[in-house]
Amino acid sequence: MDISDSTILHIRTARTDPAGQAQDAAMAAALEAICFPPEQAASPTTIAERMASYADHFWLIEDEGGTLLALVNGLCTNERDLSDEMYEDASMYDPDGAWQMIFGVATAPAAQGQGLATRLLHTVIETTRTHGRQGLVLTCLDDLVPFYARLGFVDEGLSASNHGSMPWHQMRLTLA
């Protein structure tokens, strides 16, 4: 899939009406399943629970036909560091939290390499700034450290996270 300049893309947050949210959760879970190994991908149940708790913290890019091409999701909290518990416990969400945690950044394989994740992350960063939060925190594998660094995230070294039994770098973008 080649995203040309004439391709109409829509950036939005997840829907809050039950039918729309169920559809968004199913699409998000399917995208997670193809973009991450099983031990790292959020389950359909986890995605649905997250979306029910904080739909406005699921940013989606879809084409004009409604196909989900990329997503970013995560909760807000006053905790400074991303912990493994946050991935599974949607109740840790604090709508007034100082930090926007990012759990997942995924782009459909056919749409990769065309700047969609970068475009979506710029939206997330600006939304986080608009809400007056201190910044964003994510964890990533070694090979993605340069990608996030180009967006202004600073590598804080290996995280305490053991999500999916992998070593993760914690990266932070401080806004305030």
Secondary structure as UniProt FT lines:
FT   TURN            5..6
FT   STRAND          9..13
FT   HELIX           18..35
FT   TURN            38..40
FT   HELIX           44..54
FT   HELIX           55..57
FT   STRAND          58..63
FT   TURN            64..65
FT   STRAND          68..73
FT   STRAND          76..77
FT   HELIX           84..88
FT   HELIX           90..92
FT   TURN            95..96
FT   STRAND          99..102
FT   STRAND          104..107
FT   HELIX           109..111
FT   TURN            112..113
FT   HELIX           116..130
FT   TURN            131..132
FT   STRAND          135..140
FT   HELIX           142..144
FT   HELIX           145..150
FT   TURN            151..152
FT   STRAND          154..158
FT   HELIX           163..165
FT   STRAND          169..174
//
